Amino acid sequence: MDAQGRGRADNIDPADQWVLNPDTGEYELRLPDSAPQSAVPGPRRPSAGRAGGNASAERPAAPSGGQKTREAAPAETVPAPRRRRTAPADEPPPGRRGRRPEKKSKTKKVLMWTSGAMALVVVGVGTTVYLVYKHLEGNVTTTDVGNAAKNGFSKDEAFNILIIGTDKRTGKGNEGYGDAGSVGHADTNVLLHVSKDRTNATALSIPRDMIVDIPDCPTKQPDGSTKVIPGTLNQRFNTSLGQDGRDPGCTMRTVKEVTGIQPDHFMMADFNAVKTLTTAVGGVEVCLKHAVNDDKSHLNLPAGKSNVEGERALAFVRTRHAWGNQGDLDRIKVQQQFLSSLMRQMASGDTLTDPTKLYELADAATKALTVDTGIGKVSALKDVALELKKVPTKNITFLTVPVLDNPTEKVRATVVVDKAKAPQIFDAIANDVSFTEVKKKQKADKSAAAARLKGTQSEASEVRVRVFNGGAAPGSAQETVSWLQTSVGVLKSENAANAPEELPKTTLEYAPDQAPQARKLAALMGLSGAALKPGKSFTNSQGLPTMTLTLGKDFKGAGVPLTPPTKAPDVEEKSTADKVECAS
């Protein structure tokens, strides 16, 4: 019965036996206690302006009040509700009045509209980002340099990128720069090393007129084949690109030949890149100690600070006659100052927080650069940029390969590597050593390696070792054995010829009971703790237990220490990206 109760069940009007269950919102048939209750649903509550509906058209209702309900027999017919005589035709009978239709609140409507609008915005932004991404992807030009470059970019390792600026005259307004008819030589070259922990980076400039030996260069041809371009001796470094069809991979191989440092990737740009990039960032601030008015490059700037972009920026980095002795080495210093300023500008909040500037910079950079296929995707270039951004500008050091005037020339035109100063710089970069003061945490593996060198050492005459060549120069194993026997008294050493496989670094494997011998040999040869590999002993040609020394690709010659540097050498005329310096 309904909520008010209408007396005994036997006096209930049959029409009022259908009552609203407040828990389910449905009408249910309720009979007297002596009669079985039916679960057959009654009519739904009428909508506005409509009388009660047909019970047979409704779905079964849930039980109410915790009472169990029975399903009515299929043949059972439920009487339709009757109207009271006094009730208007369009009025539902008492006890069966319908609920008012619910009105949605303004808040719900607002939320619905807001959610819909946000969905459209998200879809729109996602579509825009996708279109921008595809546009930038289409800008990138790649060159397949084979195994000269890595297949991909790793965010967890130190990396080396060779930045090449060519002297090819492409684009409007570039007729006054570079060499007429140049095939695109490596005119400006910077080897950028970024440390594994991202605390520091080193940008090493390589003079274009430095005399080097260019190695054989496998190059990919348009038809997919590979052609090996023969190497040449005593050539200018800039001819490692363009000359005889050499590609950027050849320049990378030449850098490895000269410095011992393997570039992982390359980025190449022409004159137009300077114009577009400087325009995209709103210009680069430069500083001059004296006014410049160069009729060759058409650079006209006052003393002090100026903002240059586009054509003036290109003139600034290309002119030689306005600086120092009007040679390439002085121009390199000016270019380093320019790159420092460009880095500061690109890292500024104004550039990185302005969506328009950021897009223009990304658009200009991807259009201006040619890269190897390992970083030929926008996602990879983004990763490179983000990893470089982690390095504080105060710890980005600019250096130039130490050189001397070429002693074979009467008229100074080229230079040669200064072998007294350059190797220390190369070693520091190759071993991820910073040229600025940075705090580094000592890792557990380095501590464990250093511990291998601590303890007692055997006498040199007690050291027994066999020597393999595992990637060093031909004849290195015999050279080392001769040095060990004649120079340091390791008489129980023998040449074991070539190793089964090449190793990047020299290693010494020994059994636990041979640790004193290993420490002695490490001290004699200048091996680091990382070179010592506890393992097992082998037998030599006489059947006696012996250690195994494998000379890796890092081997520099008998008697030359292999301990990696822990401190960078002092270098004259180095600079850091955070400092503003004036060109002179």
KEKEMI-846544 format. One line per 8 residues: number of its first residue (from 1); their letters; for each residue x, y, z of C-alpha. Coordinates in Angstrom, 1 decimal, m for minus. Each point is the difference from the previous one (the first is absolute). Example, Ala and Ser with C-alpha at 12.3 -4.5 7.8 and 13.67 -1.06 7.14 Angstrom:
BEGIN
1> as> 12.3,m4.5,7.8; 1.4,3.4,m0.7;
This chain:
BEGIN
1> mdaqgrgr> 0.0,0.0,0.0; 1.0,3.6,m0.3; 2.0,1.9,2.6; m3.1,1.4,1.8; m1.8,m3.3,0.4; m3.6,m0.3,m0.9; m1.4,m2.4,2.7; m0.3,m3.7,m0.5;
9> adnidpad> 1.2,m1.6,m3.2; m3.4,m1.5,m0.8; m1.5,3.5,m0.2; 2.6,1.3,m2.5; m1.1,1.2,m3.3; 1.5,m2.4,m2.6; 1.2,3.0,m1.9; 2.0,1.0,3.1;
17> qwvlnpdt> 1.7,m3.4,0.3; 2.7,1.4,m2.3; 2.3,2.2,2.1; 3.3,1.8,m0.6; 3.1,m1.6,1.5; 2.2,3.0,1.1; 3.1,m2.2,m0.2; m0.3,m1.0,m3.6;
25> geyelrlp> m2.2,2.8,m1.4; m2.4,m2.7,m1.5; m3.6,m0.9,0.7; m0.7,m3.4,1.6; m3.1,m2.0,0.6; m0.6,m0.6,3.7; m2.8,m2.4,1.1; m1.4,m0.9,3.4;
33> dsapqsav> 2.3,m2.0,2.3; m2.0,m3.2,m0.7; 0.4,0.2,m3.7; 3.3,m0.7,m1.9; 1.9,3.1,m1.1; 0.7,0.5,m3.6; 3.2,1.4,m1.5; m1.7,0.9,m3.2;
41> pgprrpsa> 0.7,3.7,m0.5; m2.5,2.6,m0.2; 0.0,3.0,m2.2; 2.8,2.6,0.2; m0.9,3.3,1.5; m1.6,2.1,m2.6; 1.8,2.8,m1.7; m1.3,3.5,m0.1;
49> graggnas> m3.3,0.3,m1.6; m0.5,m3.8,m0.3; m2.0,m2.6,1.9; 1.4,m3.2,1.4; 1.4,m2.5,m2.5; m0.6,m3.7,m0.7; 1.4,m2.3,2.6; 0.8,m2.7,m2.5;
57> aerpaaps> 2.4,2.2,m1.8; 2.3,0.6,2.9; 3.1,m1.9,1.2; m0.1,m2.0,3.3; 0.6,2.1,3.1; 2.5,m0.8,2.7; m1.3,m1.3,3.3; m0.7,2.7,2.7;
65> ggqktrea> 0.3,0.1,3.7; 2.1,m3.1,0.1; m3.0,m2.2,m0.9; 0.4,m2.9,m2.4; m2.1,0.2,m3.1; m1.2,m2.8,m2.2; m0.3,0.1,m3.8; m3.5,0.0,m1.2;
73> apaetvpa> m1.3,m2.9,m2.1; 0.0,0.7,m3.7; m3.8,m0.3,m0.1; m0.6,2.5,2.8; m1.7,3.2,m1.0; 0.4,3.1,2.1; m2.9,2.4,m0.1; 0.7,3.4,m1.4;
81> prrrrtap> m0.2,2.8,2.5; m3.4,1.7,0.2; m0.7,3.7,0.1; m2.0,1.4,2.9; m3.4,1.3,m1.1; 0.7,3.4,1.5; 3.5,0.3,m1.5; 0.6,1.8,m3.2;
89> adepppgr> 0.8,m2.1,m3.0; 3.5,1.2,m0.2; 0.8,m0.3,3.7; 1.7,m3.2,1.2; m1.8,m1.8,2.8; 1.0,0.7,3.6; 2.9,m1.9,1.2; 1.4,m0.4,m3.5;
97> rgrrpekk> 1.0,3.6,m0.7; 3.0,0.2,m2.3; 3.2,1.7,0.9; 0.8,3.4,m1.4; 2.5,m0.1,m2.8; 3.4,0.9,1.3; 1.6,3.2,m1.1; 3.7,0.0,m0.6;
105> sktkkvlm> 1.7,2.6,2.1; 1.9,2.9,m1.6; 3.2,m1.3,1.5; m0.4,m3.3,m1.7; m0.7,1.7,m3.3; 3.0,2.1,0.4; 2.2,m3.0,0.8; m1.4,m1.9,m3.0;
113> wtsgamal> 0.8,2.9,m2.3; 3.4,0.6,1.6; 0.9,m3.7,m0.3; m1.1,0.0,m3.7; 2.0,3.1,m0.7; 3.1,m1.4,1.7; m0.3,m3.2,m2.0; m0.1,2.1,m3.2;
121> vvvgvgtt> 3.0,2.0,1.2; 2.0,m3.1,0.9; m0.8,m1.5,m3.4; 0.9,3.2,m1.7; 3.3,0.4,1.9; 0.8,m3.7,m0.7; m0.7,0.5,m3.7; 2.1,3.2,m0.1;
129> vylvykhl> 2.9,m1.7,1.8; m0.1,m2.9,m2.4; m0.1,2.3,m3.0; 2.9,2.1,1.3; 2.0,m3.2,0.8; m0.6,m1.3,m3.6; 1.0,3.4,m1.4; 3.2,0.0,2.0;
137> egnvtttd> 0.7,m3.6,m0.9; m0.3,0.9,m3.7; 2.6,2.8,0.5; 2.8,m2.3,1.1; 2.6,m1.1,m2.6; 2.1,m3.1,0.7; 3.1,m1.6,m1.4; 0.8,m3.7,0.6;
145> vgnaakng> 3.6,m0.2,1.0; 0.0,m3.7,0.8; 1.9,m1.1,3.1; 1.7,3.3,0.4; m3.0,1.0,2.1; m2.0,m1.8,2.6; m3.4,m1.4,m0.9; m1.9,2.0,2.7;
153> fskdeafn> 0.4,2.5,2.8; 0.5,m1.1,3.6; m1.2,2.3,2.8; 2.0,m2.0,2.6; 3.5,0.3,m1.4; 2.6,2.7,m0.8; m0.3,1.0,m3.6; 2.1,1.8,m2.7;
161> iliigtdk> m1.5,2.0,m2.8; 2.1,1.4,m2.8; m1.5,3.4,m1.1; 1.1,0.9,m3.6; m0.5,3.3,m1.7; 0.6,m0.2,m3.7; 1.2,2.7,m2.4; m2.4,m0.8,m2.7;
169> rtgkgneg> m1.7,3.0,m1.6; m3.7,m1.0,0.1; m2.8,2.5,0.3; m0.5,3.6,m0.8; 2.5,2.5,1.2; 2.8,m2.4,0.7; 2.2,0.8,m3.0; 2.4,2.0,2.1;
177> ygdagsvg> 0.9,m2.8,2.3; 2.0,m3.2,m0.4; 1.8,m1.3,m3.0; m1.6,0.5,m3.4; m1.0,m3.4,m1.4; 0.7,m1.9,3.2; m1.5,m3.4,0.3; m0.5,0.7,3.7;
185> hadtnvll> 3.1,m0.5,2.1; 0.1,m0.4,3.7; 0.7,3.7,0.7; m1.1,0.3,3.7; 0.4,m3.1,2.2; m0.9,m0.4,3.6; 0.1,m3.4,1.9; m2.6,0.3,2.8;
193> hvskdrtn> 0.5,m2.4,2.9; m2.8,m0.2,2.6; 0.9,m1.8,3.2; m1.9,m3.1,1.2; m1.3,1.7,3.1; m0.9,3.2,m1.9; 2.0,2.2,2.4; 2.3,1.3,m2.8;
201> atalsipr> 0.7,0.1,m3.7; 3.0,0.9,m2.2; m0.1,1.6,m3.4; 3.3,m0.7,m1.8; 0.6,2.1,m3.1; 2.0,m1.6,m2.8; 1.9,2.4,m2.4; m1.0,m0.5,m3.6;
209> dmivdipd> 3.6,0.5,m1.1; 1.5,m2.6,2.3; 2.0,m2.6,m1.9; m1.2,m3.5,0.6; m0.1,m3.5,m1.5; m3.4,m0.8,m1.4; m0.9,m3.7,0.3; m1.8,m2.2,m2.5;
217> cptkqpdg> m3.7,1.0,0.0; m2.9,m2.4,m0.9; m2.8,2.2,m1.4; m3.5,m0.9,m0.9; m0.9,0.6,m3.6; m3.4,1.1,m1.4; m0.7,m3.5,m1.3; 0.5,m1.5,3.5;
225> stkvipgt> 3.5,m1.4,m0.7; 3.1,0.9,2.0; 3.1,1.6,m1.5; 3.3,0.2,1.9; 1.8,3.3,m0.6; 3.7,m0.5,0.5; 1.7,1.9,2.8; 2.7,2.6,m0.6;
233> lnqrfnts> 2.9,1.2,2.2; 0.9,3.5,1.0; m3.3,1.7,m1.1; m1.9,3.0,1.5; m2.6,m1.1,2.4; m2.8,1.8,m2.0; 0.5,m2.3,m3.0; m1.3,m2.9,2.1;
241> lgqdgrdp> m3.4,1.1,m1.2; m1.1,0.6,m3.6; 3.3,m0.7,m1.6; m0.1,m3.1,m2.3; m3.6,m0.7,1.1; 0.8,m0.3,3.7; m3.0,0.2,2.3; m0.3,1.1,3.7;
249> gctmrtvk> 0.8,m3.5,1.1; 3.5,0.5,m1.5; 0.4,3.1,2.2; m1.1,m2.0,3.0; 2.6,m2.7,m0.8; 2.7,2.7,m0.4; m0.8,1.4,3.4; 0.4,m3.5,1.5;
257> evtgiqpd> 3.3,m0.3,m1.9; 1.3,3.3,1.4; m1.3,0.0,3.5; m0.8,m3.6,0.9; m3.5,1.2,0.9; m2.9,m1.7,m1.9; m2.8,2.4,m0.9; m3.4,m1.7,0.5;
265> hfmmadfn> m2.0,2.3,m2.3; 0.4,3.1,m2.2; m2.0,3.1,m0.7; 0.8,2.0,m3.1; m1.2,3.5,m1.0; 0.8,2.5,m2.8; 0.0,3.8,0.0; m3.8,0.2,0.0;
273> avktltta> m0.1,m1.7,3.4; 1.7,2.9,1.7; m2.5,2.4,m1.5; m3.2,m2.0,0.8; 1.0,m1.0,3.5; 1.1,3.4,1.2; m3.2,1.5,m1.4; m2.1,m2.7,1.7;
281> vggvevcl> 1.4,0.9,3.5; m0.3,3.8,m0.6; 3.6,0.6,m0.6; 3.3,m0.7,1.9; 1.8,2.5,2.1; 3.7,0.4,m0.9; 2.6,2.2,1.5; 2.9,1.8,m1.8;
289> khavnddk> 3.1,1.6,1.6; 0.3,2.3,m3.0; m2.3,1.1,m2.9; 0.0,m2.1,m3.1; m0.6,1.1,m3.6; 1.0,m2.8,m2.3; m0.5,0.6,m3.7; 0.4,m3.7,m0.8;
297> shlnlpag> m2.7,m1.4,2.2; m1.9,3.3,0.2; 0.1,m0.2,3.8; m0.5,3.4,1.6; m0.3,0.0,3.8; 0.9,2.5,2.7; 2.1,m0.8,3.0; m1.9,m1.5,2.9;
305> ksnveger> m3.1,m2.2,m0.1; m2.2,m0.5,m3.1; m2.8,m2.3,m0.9; 0.6,m1.8,m3.3; m2.3,m2.4,m1.9; m0.4,m1.2,m3.6; 2.5,1.5,m2.4; 1.9,1.9,2.6;
313> alafvrtr> 0.4,m3.1,2.2; 1.4,m1.9,m3.0; 2.4,2.8,m0.7; 1.1,0.0,3.6; 1.0,m3.7,0.1; 1.5,0.0,m3.5; 2.3,3.0,0.0; 3.7,m0.6,0.6;
321> hawgnqgd> 1.4,3.4,m0.9; m1.6,1.7,3.0; 1.7,m2.1,2.7; 3.5,m0.4,1.2; 2.5,m1.1,m2.6; m2.9,m0.5,m2.5; 0.5,m3.8,0.1; m2.3,m3.0,0.7;
329> ldrikvqq> 1.2,m0.5,3.6; m1.2,3.5,1.0; m3.3,m0.5,m1.8; m0.5,m3.2,2.0; 0.2,2.0,3.2; m2.7,2.4,m1.2; m2.1,m2.9,m1.1; 0.3,m1.6,3.5;
337> qflsslmr> m1.1,3.3,1.5; m3.0,0.1,m2.4; m1.0,m3.6,0.8; 0.2,0.8,3.7; m2.4,2.9,m0.4; m2.3,m2.1,m2.2; m0.1,m2.7,2.7; m0.9,2.6,2.7;
345> qmasgdtl> m2.7,1.4,m2.3; m1.5,m3.4,m0.8; 0.0,m1.0,3.6; m1.6,3.2,1.2; m3.5,0.0,1.5; m1.2,2.3,m2.7; 0.8,m2.5,m2.8; m1.2,m3.1,1.8;
353> tdptklye> m3.2,1.4,1.4; m1.2,1.8,m3.2; m1.9,m2.6,m2.1; 0.5,2.1,m3.2; 3.7,0.3,0.5; 0.4,m3.6,1.0; m1.9,m1.2,m3.2; 2.0,2.4,m2.2;
361> ladaatka> 3.3,m1.3,1.6; m1.0,m3.6,m0.5; m1.2,0.7,m3.6; 3.2,1.9,m0.8; 2.3,m2.6,1.6; m1.6,m3.0,m1.7; 0.1,1.8,m3.4; 3.6,1.1,0.4;
369> ltvdtgig> 1.6,m3.3,1.2; 1.1,m3.1,m1.8; 0.5,m2.9,2.5; 0.9,m3.7,0.0; m2.9,m2.5,m0.1; 0.7,m0.9,3.6; m1.5,3.3,1.1; m2.1,0.6,m3.1;
377> kvsalkdv> m3.3,0.1,1.9; m1.5,3.1,1.7; m0.3,m2.1,3.2; 3.7,m0.8,0.0; 1.0,3.7,m0.7; m2.3,1.0,2.9; 1.7,m2.5,2.3; 3.4,1.4,m1.0;
385> alelkkvp> m1.1,3.5,0.7; m1.5,m0.9,3.4; 3.1,m1.8,1.1; 2.2,2.9,m1.0; m2.3,2.4,1.8; 0.8,m1.8,3.2; 3.6,1.2,m0.1; 0.5,3.4,1.7;
393> tknitflt> 1.5,2.6,m2.3; 2.7,0.7,2.5; 1.3,m3.6,m0.6; 0.0,0.1,m3.8; 3.6,0.5,m0.9; 1.3,1.2,m3.4; 3.5,m1.1,m1.1; 2.0,m0.2,m3.2;
401> vpvldnpt> 2.3,m2.9,m1.0; 3.5,1.2,0.9; 1.9,0.6,m3.2; 3.4,1.2,m1.3; 0.9,1.7,m3.3; 0.7,m2.6,m2.7; 3.9,m0.4,0.1; 0.1,m1.0,m3.7;
409> ekvratvv> m1.4,3.3,m1.2; 1.9,3.2,m0.6; m3.2,2.0,m0.3; m2.3,m0.8,2.9; m3.2,m1.4,m1.4; m0.7,m3.2,2.0; 0.5,m1.3,3.5; 0.8,m3.4,1.6;
417> vdkakapq> m1.1,m1.6,3.2; 2.2,0.9,3.0; 0.9,m3.5,1.2; 1.3,1.4,3.3; m3.3,1.5,1.1; m2.8,m1.6,m2.1; 0.1,m3.6,1.3; m0.8,1.0,3.6;
425> ifdaiand> m3.1,1.9,m1.2; m1.1,m2.9,m2.2; 0.4,m2.4,2.9; m2.0,2.1,2.4; m2.9,0.2,m2.4; 0.1,m3.7,m0.9; m0.1,m0.8,3.8; m2.8,2.4,0.7;
433> vsftevkk> 2.0,2.4,2.1; m1.3,3.5,0.5; 2.0,3.1,m0.7; m2.0,1.9,2.6; m0.3,m0.7,3.7; m3.0,m2.3,0.6; m1.0,m2.1,2.9; m0.3,m3.7,m0.9;
441> kqkadksa> m1.1,m2.8,2.2; 2.3,m2.9,0.1; m1.8,m3.1,m1.1; 0.3,m3.4,1.7; 1.4,m1.7,m3.1; 2.8,2.6,m0.2; 0.9,m0.6,3.7; 0.0,m3.8,m0.6;
449> aaarlkgt> 2.3,0.4,m3.0; 2.4,2.3,2.0; 0.1,m2.6,2.8; 1.5,m2.6,m2.3; 3.2,2.1,m0.1; 0.4,m0.1,3.7; 2.1,m2.7,1.7; 3.3,m1.7,m0.3;
457> qseasevr> 1.9,m0.2,m3.2; 2.2,m2.8,m1.3; 3.5,0.6,m1.3; 0.3,0.6,m3.7; 1.9,m3.2,m0.5; m2.9,m2.0,1.5; m2.6,1.4,m2.4; m1.1,m2.5,m2.6;
465> vrvfngga> m2.1,1.3,m2.9; m0.9,m0.8,m3.6; m0.8,3.0,m2.3; m2.7,0.1,m2.7; m0.6,2.7,m2.6; m3.7,0.7,0.2; m0.4,3.1,m2.1; 3.3,1.9,0.4;
473> apgsaqet> 2.3,0.9,m2.8; 1.6,m3.0,m1.8; 3.1,m1.2,1.9; m1.1,1.5,3.3; 0.0,m3.4,1.8; 3.7,m0.7,m0.9; 0.9,3.6,0.7; m1.5,m0.2,3.5;
481> vswlqtsv> 1.7,m3.4,0.8; 3.4,1.5,m1.0; m0.6,3.0,2.2; m1.1,m2.1,2.9; 3.1,m2.2,m0.2; 2.6,2.6,m0.7; m1.3,3.1,1.8; m1.8,m1.1,3.1;
489> gvlksena> 1.2,m3.5,0.7; m3.1,m2.1,m0.7; 1.9,m2.9,m1.5; m2.9,m2.5,0.2; m2.0,1.7,m2.8; m0.8,m1.4,m3.4; m1.7,1.1,m3.3; m3.3,m1.9,m0.4;
497> anapeelp> m0.7,1.7,m3.5; m3.5,1.3,m0.8; m2.9,m0.3,2.3; m3.2,m1.8,m1.1; m1.9,3.3,m0.1; 0.8,3.7,0.2; m0.6,2.0,3.2; m0.5,3.7,0.4;
505> kttleyap> 2.1,0.1,3.1; 3.1,m1.8,1.3; m0.8,m2.7,2.6; 2.0,m2.2,2.4; m1.7,m3.2,1.1; 1.4,m1.9,3.0; m0.9,m2.6,2.7; m0.5,1.0,3.6;
513> dqapqark> 3.4,m1.4,1.1; 1.6,2.1,m2.8; m1.3,3.4,1.3; 3.5,1.1,1.3; 1.4,m0.7,m3.5; m2.9,1.9,m1.6; 0.6,3.1,2.3; 3.7,0.0,m0.9;
521> laalmgls> m0.6,m0.2,m3.7; m2.7,2.8,0.3; 2.5,2.2,1.7; 2.7,m0.7,m2.6; m2.3,0.6,m3.0; m2.2,2.8,1.5; m3.2,m2.1,m0.1; m3.1,1.2,1.8;
529> gaalkpgk> m2.0,m2.1,2.5; m2.7,m0.2,m2.7; 2.5,m1.9,m2.3; 0.4,m2.7,2.6; m2.4,m2.9,m0.5; m0.1,m2.6,2.8; m0.7,m3.4,m1.6; 2.1,m3.0,m0.6;
537> sftnsqgl> 3.6,m0.8,m1.0; 1.1,m1.7,m3.2; 3.1,m2.0,m0.9; 2.8,1.3,m2.0; 2.1,m1.9,m2.6; 1.9,m1.7,2.8; m3.2,m1.2,1.7; 0.3,2.4,2.9;
545> ptmtltlg> m2.8,2.2,1.4; 0.1,3.5,m1.5; m2.0,3.2,m0.2; m1.4,1.3,m3.3; 0.6,3.5,m1.2; m2.1,1.1,m3.0; 1.0,3.2,m1.7; m3.1,1.9,m1.1;
553> kdfkgagv> m0.7,2.8,m2.4; 1.0,2.5,2.7; 3.6,m1.3,0.2; 2.4,2.8,m0.9; 3.3,m1.8,0.0; 2.3,m1.9,2.3; 0.8,2.0,3.1; m2.7,2.5,m0.5;
561> pltpptka> m2.3,0.1,3.0; m3.7,m0.9,m0.5; m1.4,1.4,3.2; m2.8,2.4,m1.0; 0.4,3.6,1.1; m2.0,1.2,3.0; 0.7,3.7,m0.6; 0.0,2.0,m3.2;
569> pdveekst> 3.2,1.7,m1.1; 0.3,3.8,0.3; m0.8,1.6,m3.3; 0.7,3.5,m1.2; m2.8,2.1,m1.5; m2.8,m2.3,1.0; m3.4,1.6,0.7; m3.4,m1.0,1.4;
577> adkvecas> m3.4,0.6,m1.5; m1.2,2.1,3.0; 2.6,2.7,m0.5; m0.5,3.0,m2.3; 3.2,0.8,m1.9; 0.7,2.7,m2.5; 1.6,m0.8,m3.4; 3.2,1.7,m0.9;
